[in-house]
Amino acid sequence: MPEQRENNLSHFFKEEYQALKGYVRSKIEHTSESDAEDIIQDVALRIFSRPQNPYQLQILVVLFTMR
């Protein structure tokens, strides 16, 4: 199951990377593209290093779509 979780999260971040970057830049004033990328990478690292939670990706998707 942990491998499937990593695959799902990897797929999500690869598919939504540009949208996530735009989202970060729209929410934080005066954010450069490289700062937005750093924020996304920090969030991804935190998610990937947390204990396994089967609903984590679904929660992330719901939060992202509430923009």
VMD Tcl script that builds the backbone (N, CA, C; Angstrom):
set m [mol new atoms 201]
animate dup $m
set s [atomselect $m all]
$s set {name element resname resid chain x y z} {
  {N N MET 1 A 0.799 -1.211 0.000}
  {CA C MET 1 A 0.000 0.000 0.000}
  {C C MET 1 A 0.847 1.284 0.000}
  {N N PRO 2 A 1.970 1.333 0.751}
  {CA C PRO 2 A 2.767 2.566 0.718}
  {C C PRO 2 A 3.255 2.917 -0.687}
  {N N GLU 3 A 3.565 1.911 -1.488}
  {CA C GLU 3 A 4.023 2.176 -2.852}
  {C C GLU 3 A 2.904 2.793 -3.685}
  {N N GLN 4 A 1.692 2.300 -3.535}
  {CA C GLN 4 A 0.534 2.860 -4.249}
  {C C GLN 4 A 0.294 4.298 -3.818}
  {N N ARG 5 A 0.447 4.563 -2.533}
  {CA C ARG 5 A 0.275 5.916 -2.007}
  {C C ARG 5 A 1.280 6.864 -2.647}
  {N N GLU 6 A 2.533 6.452 -2.709}
  {CA C GLU 6 A 3.565 7.282 -3.326}
  {C C GLU 6 A 3.276 7.494 -4.801}
  {N N ASN 7 A 2.816 6.457 -5.487}
  {CA C ASN 7 A 2.480 6.597 -6.901}
  {C C ASN 7 A 1.337 7.585 -7.101}
  {N N ASN 8 A 0.321 7.502 -6.253}
  {CA C ASN 8 A -0.813 8.427 -6.357}
  {C C ASN 8 A -0.380 9.861 -6.116}
  {N N LEU 9 A 0.418 10.072 -5.075}
  {CA C LEU 9 A 0.879 11.421 -4.775}
  {C C LEU 9 A 1.811 11.944 -5.859}
  {N N SER 10 A 2.698 11.098 -6.341}
  {CA C SER 10 A 3.602 11.508 -7.421}
  {C C SER 10 A 2.808 11.904 -8.656}
  {N N HIS 11 A 1.838 11.098 -8.990}
  {CA C HIS 11 A 0.991 11.383 -10.155}
  {C C HIS 11 A 0.257 12.715 -9.969}
  {N N PHE 12 A -0.304 12.911 -8.776}
  {CA C PHE 12 A -1.024 14.147 -8.501}
  {C C PHE 12 A -0.110 15.354 -8.681}
  {N N PHE 13 A 1.077 15.334 -8.081}
  {CA C PHE 13 A 1.973 16.478 -8.172}
  {C C PHE 13 A 2.483 16.699 -9.591}
  {N N LYS 14 A 2.724 15.629 -10.330}
  {CA C LYS 14 A 3.170 15.785 -11.722}
  {C C LYS 14 A 2.067 16.391 -12.585}
  {N N GLU 15 A 0.861 15.907 -12.407}
  {CA C GLU 15 A -0.271 16.381 -13.211}
  {C C GLU 15 A -0.687 17.807 -12.851}
  {N N GLU 16 A -0.585 18.161 -11.600}
  {CA C GLU 16 A -1.123 19.435 -11.122}
  {C C GLU 16 A -0.049 20.460 -10.778}
  {N N TYR 17 A 1.199 20.186 -11.112}
  {CA C TYR 17 A 2.301 21.060 -10.704}
  {C C TYR 17 A 2.109 22.504 -11.169}
  {N N GLN 18 A 1.816 22.706 -12.417}
  {CA C GLN 18 A 1.648 24.064 -12.933}
  {C C GLN 18 A 0.452 24.763 -12.282}
  {N N ALA 19 A -0.630 24.033 -12.099}
  {CA C ALA 19 A -1.808 24.607 -11.450}
  {C C ALA 19 A -1.508 24.947 -9.991}
  {N N LEU 20 A -0.770 24.074 -9.312}
  {CA C LEU 20 A -0.386 24.344 -7.931}
  {C C LEU 20 A 0.492 25.592 -7.845}
  {N N LYS 21 A 1.411 25.717 -8.778}
  {CA C LYS 21 A 2.295 26.877 -8.796}
  {C C LYS 21 A 1.474 28.163 -8.989}
  {N N GLY 22 A 0.529 28.134 -9.902}
  {CA C GLY 22 A -0.343 29.279 -10.115}
  {C C GLY 22 A -1.182 29.589 -8.889}
  {N N TYR 23 A -1.649 28.542 -8.233}
  {CA C TYR 23 A -2.457 28.711 -7.025}
  {C C TYR 23 A -1.647 29.387 -5.928}
  {N N VAL 24 A -0.434 28.904 -5.701}
  {CA C VAL 24 A 0.427 29.498 -4.674}
  {C C VAL 24 A 0.692 30.967 -4.993}
  {N N ARG 25 A 0.994 31.251 -6.251}
  {CA C ARG 25 A 1.291 32.633 -6.640}
  {C C ARG 25 A 0.066 33.534 -6.505}
  {N N SER 26 A -1.127 32.970 -6.674}
  {CA C SER 26 A -2.341 33.785 -6.552}
  {C C SER 26 A -2.706 34.071 -5.098}
  {N N LYS 27 A -2.234 33.237 -4.193}
  {CA C LYS 27 A -2.595 33.390 -2.779}
  {C C LYS 27 A -1.563 34.178 -1.979}
  {N N ILE 28 A -0.332 34.243 -2.448}
  {CA C ILE 28 A 0.725 34.931 -1.714}
  {C C ILE 28 A 1.264 36.043 -2.607}
  {N N GLU 29 A 1.027 37.280 -2.187}
  {CA C GLU 29 A 1.448 38.435 -2.984}
  {C C GLU 29 A 2.953 38.450 -3.193}
  {N N HIS 30 A 3.354 38.910 -4.366}
  {CA C HIS 30 A 4.761 39.111 -4.712}
  {C C HIS 30 A 5.588 37.827 -4.596}
  {N N THR 31 A 4.998 36.710 -4.975}
  {CA C THR 31 A 5.704 35.434 -4.941}
  {C C THR 31 A 6.319 35.177 -6.304}
  {N N SER 32 A 7.615 34.947 -6.326}
  {CA C SER 32 A 8.278 34.630 -7.585}
  {C C SER 32 A 7.973 33.182 -7.965}
  {N N GLU 33 A 8.261 32.844 -9.198}
  {CA C GLU 33 A 8.022 31.477 -9.653}
  {C C GLU 33 A 8.869 30.488 -8.849}
  {N N SER 34 A 10.120 30.853 -8.578}
  {CA C SER 34 A 10.984 29.942 -7.817}
  {C C SER 34 A 10.513 29.798 -6.365}
  {N N ASP 35 A 9.960 30.874 -5.777}
  {CA C ASP 35 A 9.409 30.768 -4.424}
  {C C ASP 35 A 8.195 29.847 -4.405}
  {N N ALA 36 A 7.346 29.964 -5.410}
  {CA C ALA 36 A 6.175 29.087 -5.498}
  {C C ALA 36 A 6.615 27.637 -5.636}
  {N N GLU 37 A 7.629 27.384 -6.441}
  {CA C GLU 37 A 8.150 26.022 -6.600}
  {C C GLU 37 A 8.694 25.496 -5.274}
  {N N ASP 38 A 9.404 26.337 -4.532}
  {CA C ASP 38 A 9.932 25.927 -3.229}
  {C C ASP 38 A 8.806 25.553 -2.271}
  {N N ILE 39 A 7.737 26.346 -2.265}
  {CA C ILE 39 A 6.599 26.071 -1.391}
  {C C ILE 39 A 5.962 24.735 -1.758}
  {N N ILE 40 A 5.758 24.501 -3.050}
  {CA C ILE 40 A 5.158 23.242 -3.501}
  {C C ILE 40 A 6.045 22.063 -3.117}
  {N N GLN 41 A 7.347 22.200 -3.288}
  {CA C GLN 41 A 8.266 21.122 -2.938}
  {C C GLN 41 A 8.274 20.864 -1.436}
  {N N ASP 42 A 8.198 21.916 -0.628}
  {CA C ASP 42 A 8.132 21.742 0.820}
  {C C ASP 42 A 6.858 20.997 1.229}
  {N N VAL 43 A 5.745 21.378 0.631}
  {CA C VAL 43 A 4.480 20.704 0.930}
  {C C VAL 43 A 4.549 19.236 0.499}
  {N N ALA 44 A 5.070 18.981 -0.687}
  {CA C ALA 44 A 5.184 17.602 -1.171}
  {C C ALA 44 A 6.059 16.780 -0.229}
  {N N LEU 45 A 7.168 17.342 0.210}
  {CA C LEU 45 A 8.057 16.631 1.127}
  {C C LEU 45 A 7.351 16.301 2.433}
  {N N ARG 46 A 6.600 17.249 2.946}
  {CA C ARG 46 A 5.860 16.989 4.190}
  {C C ARG 46 A 4.819 15.891 4.006}
  {N N ILE 47 A 4.138 15.911 2.878}
  {CA C ILE 47 A 3.116 14.893 2.624}
  {C C ILE 47 A 3.756 13.520 2.455}
  {N N PHE 48 A 4.834 13.442 1.679}
  {CA C PHE 48 A 5.484 12.161 1.437}
  {C C PHE 48 A 6.134 11.585 2.684}
  {N N SER 49 A 6.514 12.422 3.632}
  {CA C SER 49 A 7.216 11.919 4.815}
  {C C SER 49 A 6.288 11.651 5.997}
  {N N ARG 50 A 5.018 11.910 5.849}
  {CA C ARG 50 A 4.054 11.634 6.924}
  {C C ARG 50 A 3.734 10.145 6.959}
  {N N PRO 51 A 3.267 9.683 8.133}
  {CA C PRO 51 A 2.801 8.290 8.202}
  {C C PRO 51 A 1.659 8.061 7.209}
  {N N GLN 52 A 1.516 6.843 6.824}
  {CA C GLN 52 A 0.511 6.495 5.816}
  {C C GLN 52 A -0.896 6.857 6.270}
  {N N ASN 53 A -1.603 7.525 5.407}
  {CA C ASN 53 A -2.995 7.891 5.657}
  {C C ASN 53 A -3.741 7.674 4.343}
  {N N PRO 54 A -4.635 6.712 4.285}
  {CA C PRO 54 A -5.286 6.383 3.006}
  {C C PRO 54 A -6.132 7.507 2.415}
  {N N TYR 55 A -6.524 8.482 3.208}
  {CA C TYR 55 A -7.379 9.550 2.716}
  {C C TYR 55 A -6.612 10.839 2.403}
  {N N GLN 56 A -5.313 10.812 2.581}
  {CA C GLN 56 A -4.510 12.019 2.428}
  {C C GLN 56 A -4.619 12.641 1.037}
  {N N LEU 57 A -4.516 11.841 0.007}
  {CA C LEU 57 A -4.601 12.378 -1.348}
  {C C LEU 57 A -5.985 12.949 -1.625}
  {N N GLN 58 A -7.024 12.267 -1.175}
  {CA C GLN 58 A -8.375 12.769 -1.389}
  {C C GLN 58 A -8.576 14.111 -0.692}
  {N N ILE 59 A -8.053 14.251 0.508}
  {CA C ILE 59 A -8.164 15.512 1.240}
  {C C ILE 59 A -7.420 16.611 0.498}
  {N N LEU 60 A -6.236 16.307 0.013}
  {CA C LEU 60 A -5.443 17.281 -0.726}
  {C C LEU 60 A -6.172 17.735 -1.984}
  {N N VAL 61 A -6.762 16.809 -2.696}
  {CA C VAL 61 A -7.491 17.142 -3.916}
  {C C VAL 61 A -8.681 18.032 -3.594}
  {N N VAL 62 A -9.429 17.707 -2.547}
  {CA C VAL 62 A -10.588 18.512 -2.159}
  {C C VAL 62 A -10.156 19.919 -1.780}
  {N N LEU 63 A -9.102 20.049 -0.988}
  {CA C LEU 63 A -8.623 21.376 -0.591}
  {C C LEU 63 A -8.166 22.183 -1.793}
  {N N PHE 64 A -7.479 21.545 -2.714}
  {CA C PHE 64 A -6.978 22.242 -3.894}
  {C C PHE 64 A -8.131 22.714 -4.781}
  {N N THR 65 A -9.182 21.928 -4.871}
  {CA C THR 65 A -10.289 22.297 -5.738}
  {C C THR 65 A -11.197 23.344 -5.113}
  {N N MET 66 A -10.998 23.661 -3.833}
  {CA C MET 66 A -11.809 24.668 -3.157}
  {C C MET 66 A -11.275 26.065 -3.383}
  {N N ARG 67 A -10.304 26.225 -4.254}
  {CA C ARG 67 A -9.711 27.537 -4.474}
  {C C ARG 67 A -10.727 28.425 -5.045}
}
mol reanalyze $m
mol bondsrecalc $m
mol representation Tube
mol addrep $m
